[in-house]
Amino acid sequence: MASLSPAPASLFPGLLGVFSITAYLTAFLHIESQIGTALLIVGAMALIALLVRFNALDHFQRSFAEREKAMNAAIVVAVIMLALVFHQDHFTLLLIATVMIYMTASLGLTVQFGYAGVLNFAGASFFGIGCYTSAVLTDGTTIPEVLIIVVGGFMAALVGVILLLPVLRTRGHYSAVITIAFALLFKTFLEVNDVLGGPQGLSVGSMSFLGWDFNQGIEIGEVFEASFYLNYVLASLVLLCLAFVFVRRLDRSWIGLNMDAIRLDETAAACFGYNITRWKVTAFMIGNAIAGMAGALYAMMLGFIAPTNFDFGASLILVSIVLFGGIGSPFGVAVATLIVVLLPEKLQILQEYRFLIYATLVILVLLFRPDGLLPRPVRAYFTGRVSP
Amino acid sequence: MTGTVTPVLEIEGLAKHFGGLVALDGIDLSVRQNEILGLIGPNGSGKTTLFNVLTGIYLADAGRIVFNDDDITNNTAQAIYDRGITRTFQRSRLCLDLSIFDNIMVGNHKRLNPDLWFNLMRRQRFREEYEKNVVEAELLVRTFDAPLADRLFDAVGTFPMIDRRRIEICRALISQPTMLLLDEPSAGMTDDETTELMADILEVKQRFSDLTIIIIEHEMGVIERITDHCVVLNFGQKIAEGSYQDIAADPLVQEAYLGIDE
C-alpha cells in the first residue's frame, strides 16, 4: 500500500497563496483605470513566471494536494470575504457570481470532454435550456426555486438524450459536428418560437429560498446594507461547491476510471467488458445536467434572458475554458474561467476582440502547455495519499 | 506440465475476410485445459485476426467457437470478457496517463461496483473496496517485479517497455480469467528482457492453477521453452500442429516460416 507521508505538508504556503490571490483579485476588481488594470495583469504574469522559475509554487501545490479539505474551506472563506468587500457594488458582485456560474457549467463540460471524451460544442445551449426552464417555471408556477434549478438540470439532460442517438452513432470528432449543429439549431429555435419570447426573450422571476426573496438585499440594521447580488454570489457559491464536490468524487471513483478508460482506448475498454455507450451517455447527461442547473440560477440572477445569450460563440467560450485550464482538471477550469470571464470585463479594449483573445490563448496553451494551465494529475482516490 | 485432455476451447471452420482478403480460411483448433498453446506463423498469417475474432472485436464470417461447452461465436467483446477470456495487445494498449493501479483496475471492470450512489455517496464502503483492490493489484504486480509494485500510483507512461508488458499482463490477469491470450509479448524487447518476462509468465501459470494460455510469438526460443503445443498458421490456414519438435521438423513449416526467418 502506498505509504502516507510521515508529516503532512504545511498549510502555510497554501493559505498564503489563497490570501495573495484574494488580495490581488480585490485590487483587480476594484481598480477602474485601464492602465492600472493592464499594469496589474502584467505584474501578475511577471510574478507567476518568477515563482515558476524558482519552483516556489511547489509548496503551494503540496498544501493543496495533502491538506485538501482545509484548503477548500479556505477558498470558500476567501470568496465570501471578497464578496463582502464589494457588498454594495452591483457590477462587481454580478461579475463574481457570473464567474462562479461559468465555472459550474465548465465543470459539466469537464465531465463530458475531460473524463469521457465526448466533445460538446453546445454547452451554452444546455446552459440555455436551464435558463429557459427557469424562465417558464418562475413565471407560471409556484414550484420552489431551488427545485426549479434541479428541474433545469433535468431538462438539459433530457434534451441531451435526443442528441445522443446521432452522437453515439458517430465516432471521434464527428460527434462534435453534431453538437455544433445542435447549438445552431437551438438558437434559431428560440428565435422563431413565440411561446418562448422569440428574439426578445423572456423575463425570469427571482430566486427565493424559504421565503427569502433574493432580489431583496440583506440589511442588518443601519450598519450593513448589501446589494441583492450578494445573495446570488452566495447561491452560485453553493452551487459551485456542490458541483465541485460531485465532479471530484466522480473522478476519484470507479466511474471516473471507467470514463477515462473509454476515452483513452475504446477497443481495449471493450475487451475488458466496458459498455462504451453506457459511460458516454452517463457523462453526457451528468455534464448537461450541471450546465443546466448553472443556467437556471443564472437566469434568475439576470432576470431576463434572450436567445443571443446562447449562441455558438458562448459554447465556444466554454470549450476554450476547458482546453485552456487543463482537460479534466477542475482547478484548471476554475483558473481559466477566472481569466476568460474577468479579463475582457475589466480591460475594455479587449471587449471587441474577445474571440481573438480566446483563440490566441487557446493556441498558445496548446502550443506551449498542451495539458493546459493546471494539468490534471494522476488519479488519487483519496486525499492525503501521496505517491513517493 | 501435462494438462487434462478436455478441450476448453474449440474452434471449427473459423473464417474471416476483409473484402477480398482472406484473413482466416477455415481454422480448426482445439485448446486443452491448462496448456500453453503457441500460435506461430509469418506476418499476415492471421494470428492476430484469430485473437480479434475470438475476443469479439471482429465478427466471424463462418465457423464456430465453443468455450467451456458454450457457443460464443460472435458474442460481444464484453460477453467474452465476462466469460473469463482476457488478452494483451501486440501494440501495447495501456492508458499512459493513468497510474499502474488504474490500468490494472481497467482489467478488473467486472468486479468493480459501477453504481453511481455507491461511488459518490458511500465513500466509506467505496474505500473498503478500493483498499482490497490495492492489496490485490500490488500482490499480482509483485509476482512480476517487486520494484514495480512499490510504484503502483505512478503514470504508466514513465515506465520502460518491459514494465508496460508486465502491467498489461497484470491487467489481463486481475479478473482471474480462465483463458489468457498473449499477443506477441516479447515485441520490442531485448533477449534478456524476453527471457525475464517468459519466466514471469511461467510463474504466473503456476500460481493460477486453471489458467489456459494462448501465446502468439515470433521468437522460436520462447516457443520452444514455454509452450506445450504449437499451431502454425500461413495465409489464414492451419498448416501444422504438434509439439515444437514436430512442427520445427515439418517441411511445410520450414518452407513457410522457419526457412525464411532463420
Chai-1 contact restraints between the chains, C-beta under 6 A:
chainA,res_idxA,chainB,res_idxB,connection_type,confidence,min_distance_angstrom,max_distance_angstrom,comment,restraint_id
A,M1,B,V134,contact,1.0,0.0,6.0,A-B,restraint_1
A,A2,B,F153,contact,1.0,0.0,6.0,A-B,restraint_2
A,R249,B,L120,contact,1.0,0.0,6.0,A-B,restraint_3
A,S253,B,N119,contact,1.0,0.0,6.0,A-B,restraint_4
A,W254,B,L112,contact,1.0,0.0,6.0,A-B,restraint_5
A,W254,B,N119,contact,1.0,0.0,6.0,A-B,restraint_6
A,I255,B,N119,contact,1.0,0.0,6.0,A-B,restraint_7
A,L257,B,D102,contact,1.0,0.0,6.0,A-B,restraint_8
A,L257,B,M105,contact,1.0,0.0,6.0,A-B,restraint_9
A,A261,B,V106,contact,1.0,0.0,6.0,A-B,restraint_10
A,L264,B,C95,contact,1.0,0.0,6.0,A-B,restraint_11
A,D265,B,R93,contact,1.0,0.0,6.0,A-B,restraint_12
A,A268,B,R93,contact,1.0,0.0,6.0,A-B,restraint_13
A,A270,B,A77,contact,1.0,0.0,6.0,A-B,restraint_14
A,C271,B,T55,contact,1.0,0.0,6.0,A-B,restraint_15
A,C271,B,A77,contact,1.0,0.0,6.0,A-B,restraint_16
A,F272,B,Y81,contact,1.0,0.0,6.0,A-B,restraint_17
A,F272,B,V106,contact,1.0,0.0,6.0,A-B,restraint_18
A,F272,B,G107,contact,1.0,0.0,6.0,A-B,restraint_19
A,F272,B,H109,contact,1.0,0.0,6.0,A-B,restraint_20
A,G273,B,Q78,contact,1.0,0.0,6.0,A-B,restraint_21
A,G273,B,Y81,contact,1.0,0.0,6.0,A-B,restraint_22
A,G273,B,D82,contact,1.0,0.0,6.0,A-B,restraint_23
A,G273,B,H109,contact,1.0,0.0,6.0,A-B,restraint_24
A,G273,B,K110,contact,1.0,0.0,6.0,A-B,restraint_25
A,Y274,B,H109,contact,1.0,0.0,6.0,A-B,restraint_26
A,V378,B,S99,contact,1.0,0.0,6.0,A-B,restraint_27
A,V378,B,A155,contact,1.0,0.0,6.0,A-B,restraint_28
A,R379,B,D102,contact,1.0,0.0,6.0,A-B,restraint_29
A,Y381,B,Y130,contact,1.0,0.0,6.0,A-B,restraint_30
A,S387,B,F153,contact,1.0,0.0,6.0,A-B,restraint_31
A,S387,B,D154,contact,1.0,0.0,6.0,A-B,restraint_32
